[in-house]
């Protein structure tokens, strides 16, 4: 099995330093060990955040889950049943959410992040893949890949998750991992063979707009579904480097960003592409919609940029410390998460505000 590579993902790669070759990280006992309470969890490496109604929920290293009920002004740590790194958190209702992470971890919550249940880990994921590979009609090579998953143990991270509705979940990750649940995470099906990824490249990003789903990843890997995930087709990539950030827009626009500051946009859901000049040629690690129809992008250099139309403009904020994700807050501020923890910015005023 190949190493995860030095560009593991915008989130997991940040946590592991985004420097040097990163090997697959075994989860070991961390899948059975609850997260420890941390003295200053808001300063830990935090990789993703989502709104659960008025509450903000953030996740990161060692199973840290943080909650804020005052728009990011104060935080408290919630219990978590695992101590593996959590890479992504999403909410489908104000109370119902899902988080994924290292070791093939999937967690769900029914109380806005106050408590979490472990629904899947890498061992169970590998067993499911092996079972599916032994079924009649399984794809060629599926058995060998499944046996390798079992032999490797739970060392592969899930890197993004899409709640398609209150019951349907799609999670993707390293080495082409893809799993689907139709019952809110109670049971799972391997979806690796359903996606156009014959080389088993890493999926880094999953996005949805209406019935359109976009998956993006390593070495220009792109796939789109136009039927709400029933089928996927490969898209020709305008760049052969890795994509770490993407957004599907309500008007049919699609924006991709990634390695070496590459930014491309499409007005027809990826059939044709136009490059966007980037004045900061550093790897883009995060992207988020922003009120008014624009997008905010953050780069490995710490720069925050705004994309209006086809113009990408740096904002004069203080540099962010290895940003992993961005979340607009209801009060008009922006939550930035990364290697150094949380920062709350006010892009409208182009200046950072206190945590």
C-alpha positions in Angstrom: 0.0 0.0 0.0 1.4 3.4 -1.0 2.0 6.1 1.7 -0.6 8.8 2.1 1.8 11.3 0.5 2.9 14.7 1.6 -0.4 16.3 0.4 -2.7 14.0 2.4 -5.5 16.5 2.5 -6.2 20.1 3.4 -7.2 19.0 6.9 -5.3 15.8 7.7 -2.2 17.1 5.9 -2.2 20.2 7.9 -2.4 18.3 11.2 0.6 16.1 10.1 2.6 19.2 9.1 2.1 19.4 5.3 5.8 18.7 5.1 7.7 15.5 4.3 6.2 12.2 3.4 3.3 11.2 5.6 2.7 7.5 6.1 -0.7 6.0 6.9 -1.3 6.5 10.6 -2.6 3.5 12.5 -5.5 4.3 14.8 -4.7 1.5 17.3 -6.3 1.8 20.7 -7.4 5.3 19.9 -10.6 3.9 18.5 -11.5 2.4 21.9 -10.1 5.3 24.0 -12.4 8.3 24.7 -11.0 11.7 24.0 -9.2 13.4 27.0 -10.3 16.7 28.3 -7.8 19.4 27.2 -6.9 22.5 29.1 -7.2 24.9 26.1 -8.9 22.9 23.4 -9.6 26.0 21.3 -5.8 26.1 20.7 -5.6 22.5 19.5 -5.4 21.6 15.8 -9.0 21.9 14.7 -10.0 20.9 11.2 -13.7 21.4 10.6 -16.7 23.2 12.0 -20.5 23.3 11.3 -23.6 25.1 12.5 -26.0 23.0 14.6 -28.8 25.6 14.7 -27.4 28.5 16.7 -24.6 26.3 18.1 -21.1 26.0 16.5 -19.5 22.6 16.6 -15.8 22.1 15.8 -13.7 19.0 15.6 -10.0 18.2 15.4 -7.1 16.2 16.7 -7.3 13.5 19.3 -11.1 13.3 19.1 -11.6 16.9 20.3 -15.1 18.2 19.9 -15.8 21.8 20.8 -19.2 23.6 21.3 -20.0 27.3 21.3 -23.4 28.7 22.0 -22.3 32.4 21.6 -21.1 32.5 18.0 -17.5 31.5 18.8 -16.8 33.8 21.7 -16.5 31.0 24.2 -16.0 27.2 23.9 -16.4 24.0 25.9 -15.3 20.5 25.1 -17.9 17.8 24.6 -17.2 14.1 25.3 -16.2 11.9 22.4 -15.9 8.1 22.3 -12.7 8.0 20.3 -9.4 9.8 20.4 -8.5 9.7 16.7 -8.3 12.9 14.7 -11.7 14.0 13.4 -11.4 15.6 10.0 -15.0 16.8 9.1 -18.2 17.5 10.8 -21.6 18.2 9.1 -25.2 18.8 10.3 -28.4 18.0 8.4 -30.7 19.4 11.0 -30.1 21.6 14.1 -29.6 18.5 16.2 -28.6 15.6 13.8 -25.0 15.6 12.7 -22.1 13.3 11.5 -18.4 13.5 11.9 -15.6 11.4 10.2 -11.9 11.0 10.8 -8.9 8.8 11.0 -9.1 5.0 11.5 -12.2 5.0 9.2 -14.2 6.6 12.0 -17.8 7.7 11.7 -19.7 9.3 14.6 -23.2 10.6 14.8 -25.0 12.9 17.2 -28.7 13.5 17.8 -28.3 16.4 20.3 -26.3 19.1 18.4 -23.0 17.6 19.3 -23.4 17.3 23.1 -22.8 13.5 22.8 -21.6 11.2 20.0 -22.0 7.5 19.1 -19.4 5.5 17.2 -21.1 4.1 14.1 -18.2 2.7 12.0 -14.4 2.2 12.2 -11.8 1.0 9.9 -11.9 -2.6 11.0 -15.7 -2.9 10.4 -15.3 -0.9 7.1 -12.7 -3.5 5.9 -14.9 -6.4 6.9 -17.8 -4.9 5.0 -15.6 -4.4 1.9 -14.4 -8.0 2.1 -18.0 -9.3 2.4 -19.0 -7.2 -0.6 -16.0 -8.4 -2.6 -17.0 -12.0 -2.1 -20.5 -11.5 -3.3 -21.5 -12.6 -6.9 -20.9 -10.0 -9.5 -18.2 -8.1 -7.5 -15.9 -5.9 -9.5 -12.6 -7.4 -10.7 -9.8 -6.8 -8.2 -12.2 -5.9 -5.4 -11.3 -9.0 -3.4 -7.6 -8.2 -3.4 -8.2 -4.6 -2.3 -10.6 -5.7 0.4 -8.1 -8.3 1.7 -5.5 -5.5 1.8 -7.8 -3.3 3.8 -8.2 -6.0 6.3 -4.5 -6.7 6.5 -3.6 -3.0 6.9 -5.9 -2.5 9.9 -7.7 0.8 10.6 -5.0 3.1 9.3 -6.9 5.1 6.6 -8.8 8.4 7.3 -12.2 9.4 6.0 -11.8 13.0 4.9 -15.2 14.3 4.0 -18.9 13.4 4.5 -22.1 14.4 2.8 -25.5 14.1 4.6 -27.8 13.8 1.6 -30.8 13.9 3.9 -31.7 12.9 7.4 -31.0 9.2 6.7 -28.5 9.0 3.7 -24.8 9.6 4.3 -21.9 9.4 1.9 -18.3 9.5 3.3 -15.1 9.4 1.3 -11.4 9.4 2.1 -7.9 8.1 1.5 -7.1 5.3 -1.1 -10.5 5.8 -2.7 -12.5 4.9 0.5 -16.2 5.5 0.0 -19.1 4.3 2.2 -22.8 4.9 2.1 -25.6 4.6 4.7 -29.3 4.7 4.0 -30.4 4.6 7.7 -28.5 7.5 9.4 -25.3 5.6 10.0 -26.8 2.4 11.5 -25.6 0.2 8.7 -23.1 0.8 5.8 -22.3 -0.3 2.3 -18.9 0.1 0.6 -19.2 2.3 -2.5 -15.6 2.1 -3.8 -16.7 0.2 -6.9 -19.5 2.7 -7.7 -17.0 5.6 -8.1 -14.8 6.2 -11.2 -11.5 5.9 -9.4 -9.6 2.8 -10.8 -6.3 3.8 -9.2 -7.7 4.2 -5.7 -6.6 7.8 -5.4 -7.5 9.8 -2.3 -10.9 11.6 -2.2 -10.4 15.0 -0.4 -13.6 16.9 -1.0 -17.4 16.1 -1.3 -19.9 18.8 -2.1 -23.6 18.9 -3.0 -26.0 21.4 -4.6 -29.5 20.1 -5.1 -29.3 16.8 -6.9 -25.7 17.4 -8.0 -22.8 15.9 -6.1 -19.1 16.6 -6.7 -16.1 14.6 -5.5 -12.6 15.9 -5.9 -9.2 14.6 -4.9 -5.7 13.6 -5.6 -3.9 14.1 -8.9 -6.9 15.9 -10.5 -9.4 13.3 -9.5 -12.9 14.5 -10.2 -16.4 12.9 -10.4 -19.9 14.2 -10.6 -23.4 12.8 -10.0 -26.4 14.4 -11.6 -29.0 12.1 -9.9 -28.3 12.7 -6.2 -25.6 10.1 -5.9 -27.2 7.2 -7.8 -24.5 7.2 -10.4 -21.2 9.0 -10.9 -19.1 9.9 -13.9 -15.5 11.0 -14.2 -14.8 14.6 -15.1 -11.9 15.8 -17.1 -9.7 17.8 -14.8 -8.2 21.2 -15.9 -5.2 20.5 -13.7 -3.4 17.2 -12.8 -2.5 18.3 -9.3 -4.6 17.6 -6.2 -7.8 19.5 -5.3 -8.2 20.4 -1.7 -11.2 22.7 -1.8 -14.3 23.0 -4.0 -17.8 24.6 -4.0 -20.9 24.0 -6.0 -22.9 27.1 -6.4 -26.7 27.6 -6.7 -26.3 29.1 -10.2 -24.6 26.0 -11.6 -21.1 27.4 -11.0 -18.3 25.1 -9.8 -15.0 26.3 -8.3 -12.0 24.1 -7.6 -8.8 25.0 -5.8 -5.7 23.2 -4.6 -2.1 22.6 -5.1 0.2 25.5 -5.8 -2.6 28.0 -5.7 -4.5 26.6 -8.7 -8.0 28.0 -8.9 -10.4 27.1 -11.7 -14.1 27.7 -12.3 -16.8 26.3 -14.5 -20.2 27.6 -15.4 -21.5 24.3 -16.6 -20.8 21.9 -13.7 -17.3 20.9 -14.9 -17.7 20.3 -18.6 -15.6 23.4 -19.4 -13.1 25.3 -17.2 -11.6 28.8 -16.9 -8.5 29.5 -14.8 -8.7 32.2 -12.1 -5.5 34.2 -11.6 -4.3 33.8 -8.1 -2.0 36.6 -6.7 -0.9 34.2 -3.9 0.6 31.1 -5.5 0.4 28.9 -2.4 -1.7 25.8 -2.0 -5.4 26.6 -1.3 -6.5 24.6 1.8 -10.0 25.9 2.4 -13.0 27.5 0.7 -16.4 28.7 1.9 -19.4 30.5 0.5 -19.7 34.1 1.7 -22.9 36.3 1.8 -23.5 38.2 -1.4 -22.5 35.3 -3.7 -18.7 35.5 -3.3 -16.4 32.8 -2.0 -13.6 33.0 0.6 -10.4 31.0 0.1 -7.6 30.4 2.5 -4.1 29.3 1.5 -1.2 27.4 3.1 0.6 30.7 3.3 -2.0 32.0 5.7 -3.6 34.4 3.2 -7.4 34.9 3.1 -8.8 35.8 -0.4 -12.2 36.7 -1.7 -13.4 35.5 -5.1 -15.9 37.8 -6.8 -16.8 36.7 -10.3 -13.5 35.9 -11.9 -11.4 38.1 -9.6 -9.5 36.7 -6.7 -8.4 39.4 -4.2 -6.3 39.0 -1.0 -7.9 40.5 2.1 -5.6 42.4 4.5 -6.2 40.2 7.5 -3.5 38.9 9.8 -2.0 35.7 8.4 -3.8 32.5 9.5 -1.8 29.7 10.9 -2.1 26.8 8.5 -5.8 27.1 7.8 -7.8 23.9 7.4 -11.4 25.2 7.0 -13.6 28.3 7.1 -17.2 28.7 8.5 -19.3 31.9 8.1 -21.0 32.7 11.4 -24.6 34.1 11.6 -23.4 37.4 12.9 -21.3 38.2 9.8 -18.0 37.1 11.2 -15.8 34.2 9.9 -14.5 31.2 11.9 -11.1 30.0 10.7 -9.8 26.7 11.9 -6.3 25.3 11.6 -3.1 24.0 13.1 -3.1 26.7 15.8 -6.8 26.4 16.7 -9.6 28.8 16.2 -9.7 32.4 15.0 -12.7 34.6 14.5 -12.3 37.2 11.7 -14.5 40.0 10.4 -13.8 40.1 6.6 -16.2 43.0 6.2 -13.8 45.1 8.3 -10.7 43.3 7.1 -9.4 42.8 10.6 -9.4 40.0 13.1 -11.5 40.1 16.2 -10.8 38.4 19.5 -11.7 34.7 20.0 
